[in-house]
Amino acid sequence: MTIFSRMFELNIRPNEFTFGVVIHSSVVLNDPNLGKQFHVVSMKIGLNSNVYVGSALLDLYVKLSSIEEALVVFEDTHEPNVVSYTTLLCGYLKEQRFDEAMEIFRIIPERNVVSWNAMISGYSKKGCNEEAVNLFIEMLRRGYIPDQSTFPCLLSATANMAALGKGKSFHACAVKYLGEVGVFVGNSLVSFYAKCGSLEDCLRVFDRLPERNVVTWNALICAHAQNGRGDVAIELFKRMEYMGIKPNSVTLLGLLLACSHVGLVDEAYSYFEQARTQDANLLKSEHYACMVDLLSRSGRFQQAEKFIHDLPFDPGIGFWKALLGGCQIHSNTKLGEYAAEKVLALEPGDVSSYVMLSNAHSAAGRWQSVSIVRNEMREKGLKTVPGCSWVEIKCKIHVFVTGDKRHANKPEIYEFLGYFLEHTMKSQETDFLREF
């Protein structure tokens, strides 16, 4: 900035590249007012309509101001290029104005892989998973070659859909177009297979990666922790330490989750205290919440309650819901009512808290209390959201909703469930007789 001011003192006229640098600097400094001053200076010199300066100004207004101001800059730019168009559509995507973003995308004179990636990424990050996948397919049909930045967002969208078959096809595409899958795409593949519950594929990708970083290890540890393989997750953590990879807060969270799944309460406490004494910066609210959940699920309610009261910050709704969840499991209705009061004080319309409290009363056989909770829900007009699940079979996604009887294969599904339940009950009776 000092050098820029010195140019005027020496009567040296800045050009479009000068403005590109100083405007970018104001973005890095997160200073929109400074950037706007450079905009005014560029207007006085007559360079604001230059495509290079215009692209820099677009980036400034999209990141630090409003899309409306960015649109004015775009309209003032003489012959905007693909960078100008892509920056503007990123601004619309940032504000979740997908229709306008798509309008800009469709009129880009010469689209490139960056503009395609921007659209796929925008849809994926906002949960528009099918749209992201369809855009990628269109991208291939139009002859564009995906790069390292294409696949992470695409795989994230596919994982959210739990579409294992599609994801494997995209994995094959990555190998085809990229040759060797690098650590960036490799991490996304590990996370994708983990979210789809395919631990074998997850490990296979991990073992074949030529390079691994802490993100790769975290993805694998969390994958096993979330899929009920806490013992494997803990072993992976030990292996990670042996390899000299320094853990971060995500690693610790995966480790605590792993301990929770296999009931290793004391071990979790040990890992937590070790982090607190060695590097307190590792601990976030999620780690404290995980400890409360672990203690509550294991029935250590006094420790869980003390843990909440000793928190270095005010507990949010998640902490009390974790305690309430443990009360539901162990039918601790007294503490459950206290936890529910805390939740409802923070969020009066939280339906799940009423349901968990009702279930805790039900498990304890307190049917009158169940009725009171249900009546209170009705009086407040609170309704539970129907449960929903889906599974992919032969590249087709089947969706199941509680109480929905419209599925095309309903007779076969009910027949199989009947057989399964009958078989399970007979198995339980046999086990009971053996014990007797």
Secondary structure by P-SEA (a helix, b strand, c coil): caaaaaaaaacccccaaaaaaaaaaaaaaccaaaaaaaaaaaaaacccccaaaaaaaaaaaaccccaaaaaaaaaacccccaaaaaaaaaaaaaacaaaaaaaaaaacccccaaaaaaaaaaaaaacaaaaaaaaaaaaaaacccccccccaaaaaaaaaacaaaaaaaaaaaaaaacccccaaaaaaaaaaaaaacaaaaaaaaaaacccccaaaaaaaaaaaaaacaaaaaaaaaaaaaaacccccaaaaaaaaaaaaaacaaaaaaaaaaaaaacccccccaaaaaaaaaaaaaacaaaaaaaaaaaccccccaaaaaaaaaaaaaacaaaaaaaaaaaaaaaccccaaaaaaaaaaaaaacaaaaaaaaaaaaaaaccccccbbbbbbcccbbbbbccccccccaaaaaaaaaaaaaaaaaaaaaaaaaaac
